[in-house]
């Protein structure tokens, strides 16, 4: 669908060039190799990182329908949260409009299930980043966040490929402060012995 977009000019083109400059072909190849390993799918990976446009096309064509991404995230979901691959969302359609909507819906499901796995929504990408090919660097970062989350699980037995997941040491203090604030306790209330929990 990205071929229906108007070519950006002026400031829009400058902005898009900066965004495109964030895309690293070597990161994309690394993500595709990890996806191939995790999904068990057999697809061709363009490994010549000198030809950036070929790597972009290869990355886009493999991931844009969302099917492989859904298979990977489904592998690590609890049984009660697993995706139903027999639903109409995962069936191919001969109607191009229906197929485009189903591809977008699969990407949306993938992103929702990643959040259920515990990935911060800010670490993921937006549907149009992949589907409209507007920010593939963000897609690589989202796949890396998924990989880090999967590798941080205690039952993970493979070799680590992604950086360790960041664990905020102040998260518990922040949650306690939010609890206190949500109860409506003020400084004056704390002085007069209002409960803090």
RODO-2510 file (C-alpha; in nm, 4 decimals, decimal comma):
residues 197
     n   res          X          Y          Z
     1     x     0,0000     0,0000     0,0000
     2     x     0,2936     0,2341     0,0430
     3     x     0,3059     0,2834    -0,3319
     4     x    -0,0174     0,4884    -0,3033
     5     x     0,1518     0,7537    -0,0888
     6     x     0,2496     1,0829    -0,2429
     7     x     0,6217     1,1449    -0,2702
     8     x     0,7192     1,3888     0,0084
     9     x     0,8705     1,7242    -0,0865
    10     x     1,0456     1,9984     0,1073
    11     x     1,0415     1,9575     0,4837
    12     x     0,8532     1,6270     0,4550
    13     x     1,1275     1,4840     0,2363
    14     x     1,3990     1,6062     0,4743
    15     x     1,2196     1,4474     0,7675
    16     x     1,1697     1,1189     0,5809
    17     x     1,5384     1,1161     0,4809
    18     x     1,6377     1,1503     0,8482
    19     x     1,4024     0,8673     0,9414
    20     x     1,5355     0,6503     0,6575
    21     x     1,8897     0,7216     0,7760
    22     x     1,8065     0,5490     1,1064
    23     x     1,7503     0,2188     0,9250
    24     x     2,0494    -0,0108     0,9542
    25     x     2,0652    -0,2935     0,6971
    26     x     2,2820    -0,5032     0,9299
    27     x     2,0203    -0,4701     1,2078
    28     x     1,7468    -0,5701     0,9628
    29     x     1,9399    -0,8796     0,8537
    30     x     2,0021    -0,9692     1,2189
    31     x     1,6294    -0,9334     1,2943
    32     x     1,5345    -1,1495     0,9953
    33     x     1,7827    -1,4194     1,0960
    34     x     1,6357    -1,4247     1,4479
    35     x     1,2808    -1,4380     1,3062
    36     x     1,3798    -1,7253     1,0779
    37     x     1,5292    -1,9142     1,3737
    38     x     1,2300    -1,8515     1,6042
    39     x     0,9519    -1,9104     1,3518
    40     x     1,1011    -2,2069     1,1705
    41     x     0,9888    -2,0492     0,8423
    42     x     1,2074    -2,0818     0,5360
    43     x     1,2564    -1,7531     0,3518
    44     x     1,5365    -1,5866     0,1612
    45     x     1,7323    -1,3144     0,3439
    46     x     1,9120    -1,0453     0,1434
    47     x     2,2467    -1,0435     0,3221
    48     x     2,4313    -0,7936     0,1039
    49     x     2,4100    -0,4980     0,3422
    50     x     2,5849    -0,2739     0,0884
    51     x     2,2635    -0,2627    -0,1166
    52     x     2,0336    -0,0894     0,1299
    53     x     1,7283    -0,0786    -0,1008
    54     x     1,7359    -0,4550    -0,1563
    55     x     1,7576    -0,5165     0,2185
    56     x     1,4654    -0,2761     0,2759
    57     x     1,2514    -0,4516     0,0121
    58     x     1,3382    -0,7952     0,1516
    59     x     1,2649    -0,6891     0,5117
    60     x     0,9361    -0,5272     0,4104
    61     x     0,8101    -0,8148     0,1956
    62     x     0,8789    -1,0770     0,4627
    63     x     0,7160    -0,8911     0,7517
    64     x     0,4405    -0,6726     0,6034
    65     x     0,1591    -0,9293     0,6194
    66     x     0,2184    -0,9881     0,9926
    67     x     0,1805    -1,3656     0,9704
    68     x     0,5355    -1,4561     1,0760
    69     x     0,5339    -1,1974     1,3548
    70     x     0,2088    -1,3417     1,4931
    71     x     0,3532    -1,6937     1,4849
    72     x     0,6554    -1,5841     1,6891
    73     x     0,4579    -1,3969     1,9545
    74     x     0,2025    -1,6805     1,9744
    75     x     0,4824    -1,9241     2,0569
    76     x     0,5469    -1,7448     2,3887
    77     x     0,1902    -1,6611     2,4956
    78     x     0,0038    -1,8475     2,7690
    79     x    -0,2505    -2,1012     2,6426
    80     x    -0,5492    -1,8828     2,7315
    81     x    -0,4051    -1,5866     2,5372
    82     x    -0,2950    -1,7679     2,2211
    83     x    -0,4076    -1,6460     1,8798
    84     x    -0,6650    -1,8434     1,6830
    85     x    -0,5008    -1,9052     1,3451
    86     x    -0,8269    -2,0549     1,2144
    87     x    -1,0037    -1,7180     1,2366
    88     x    -1,0781    -1,5153     0,9253
    89     x    -0,8004    -1,2705     1,0113
    90     x    -0,5375    -1,5308     0,9259
    91     x    -0,6950    -1,6571     0,6042
    92     x    -0,5691    -1,5231     0,2712
    93     x    -0,8174    -1,3330     0,0568
    94     x    -0,8231    -1,2877    -0,3206
    95     x    -0,9769    -0,9413    -0,2725
    96     x    -0,6888    -0,6947    -0,2345
    97     x    -0,8866    -0,4598    -0,0086
    98     x    -0,9819    -0,7394     0,2295
    99     x    -0,6263    -0,8692     0,2294
   100     x    -0,4850    -0,5240     0,3110
   101     x    -0,7232    -0,4926     0,6063
   102     x    -0,6363    -0,8420     0,7290
   103     x    -0,2640    -0,7686     0,7091
   104     x    -0,3124    -0,4517     0,9148
   105     x    -0,5283    -0,6424     1,1634
   106     x    -0,2575    -0,9080     1,2032
   107     x     0,0011    -0,6389     1,2746
   108     x    -0,2366    -0,4855     1,5303
   109     x    -0,2822    -0,8262     1,6965
   110     x     0,0949    -0,8755     1,7038
   111     x     0,1447    -0,5396     1,8780
   112     x    -0,1329    -0,6069     2,1319
   113     x     0,0101    -0,9500     2,2159
   114     x     0,3581    -0,8001     2,2570
   115     x     0,2162    -0,5618     2,5172
   116     x     0,0525    -0,8612     2,6895
   117     x     0,3958    -1,0275     2,6989
   118     x     0,5227    -0,7278     2,8951
   119     x     0,6871    -0,5130     2,6287
   120     x     0,6456    -0,1405     2,6778
   121     x     0,4217     0,0064     2,4054
   122     x     0,6773     0,2822     2,3493
   123     x     0,9403     0,0245     2,2516
   124     x     0,7220    -0,1116     1,9714
   125     x     0,6390     0,0347     1,6330
   126     x     0,3181     0,1661     1,4827
   127     x     0,1355    -0,0304     1,2163
   128     x     0,2129     0,2250     0,9454
   129     x     0,5835     0,2167     1,0295
   130     x     0,5902    -0,1294     0,8767
   131     x     0,2863    -0,1424     0,6512
   132     x     0,3502     0,1915     0,4807
   133     x     0,7288     0,1424     0,5066
   134     x     0,7684     0,4811     0,6777
   135     x     1,0023     0,3907     0,9663
   136     x     1,1619     0,0481     0,9364
   137     x     1,4211     0,1455     1,1976
   138     x     1,1406     0,1506     1,4561
   139     x     1,0304    -0,1937     1,3344
   140     x     1,3831    -0,3292     1,3954
   141     x     1,3806    -0,1740     1,7436
   142     x     1,0420    -0,3350     1,8167
   143     x     1,1653    -0,6768     1,7073
   144     x     1,4744    -0,6323     1,9250
   145     x     1,2486    -0,5421     2,2208
   146     x     1,0490    -0,8611     2,1586
   147     x     1,3712    -1,0632     2,1427
   148     x     1,4991    -0,9100     2,4670
   149     x     1,1698    -0,9861     2,6419
   150     x     1,1688    -1,3459     2,5219
   151     x     1,5333    -1,3982     2,6230
   152     x     1,4633    -1,2519     2,9690
   153     x     1,2130    -1,5277     3,0469
   154     x     1,3338    -1,7951     3,2902
   155     x     1,2399    -2,0825     3,0559
   156     x     1,4470    -1,9460     2,7644
   157     x     1,7153    -2,1994     2,6729
   158     x     1,8619    -2,0700     2,3449
   159     x     2,1617    -1,8497     2,2833
   160     x     2,1248    -1,4811     2,3654
   161     x     2,1258    -1,2541     2,0645
   162     x     1,9772    -0,9313     2,2026
   163     x     2,0833    -0,7011     2,4864
   164     x     1,9457    -0,7882     2,8272
   165     x     1,6127    -0,6336     2,9149
   166     x     1,6457    -0,3216     3,1284
   167     x     1,4965    -0,3593     3,4746
   168     x     1,4291    -0,0291     3,6492
   169     x     1,5634    -0,0436     4,0072
   170     x     1,3281     0,2364     4,1141
   171     x     1,0124     0,0806     3,9717
   172     x     0,8847    -0,0401     4,3106
   173     x     0,9367     0,3015     4,4721
   174     x     0,7558     0,4655     4,1817
   175     x     0,4616     0,2249     4,2125
   176     x     0,4374     0,2931     4,5871
   177     x     0,4375     0,6678     4,5244
   178     x     0,1642     0,6293     4,2610
   179     x    -0,0434     0,4228     4,5049
   180     x    -0,0140     0,6915     4,7691
   181     x    -0,1045     0,9645     4,5205
   182     x    -0,3999     0,7693     4,3860
   183     x    -0,5446     0,7358     4,7366
   184     x    -0,5608     1,1103     4,7606
   185     x    -0,3226     1,1360     5,0524
   186     x    -0,1683     1,4779     5,0713
   187     x     0,1242     1,5990     5,2724
   188     x    -0,1182     1,7381     5,5304
   189     x    -0,2948     1,4009     5,5496
   190     x     0,0349     1,2246     5,6103
   191     x     0,1123     1,4661     5,8950
   192     x    -0,2129     1,3753     6,0684
   193     x    -0,1567     1,0021     6,0431
   194     x    -0,3509     0,9108     5,7295
   195     x    -0,2787     0,5563     5,6120
   196     x    -0,0165     0,5306     5,3357
   197     x    -0,1200     0,1902     5,2012
***
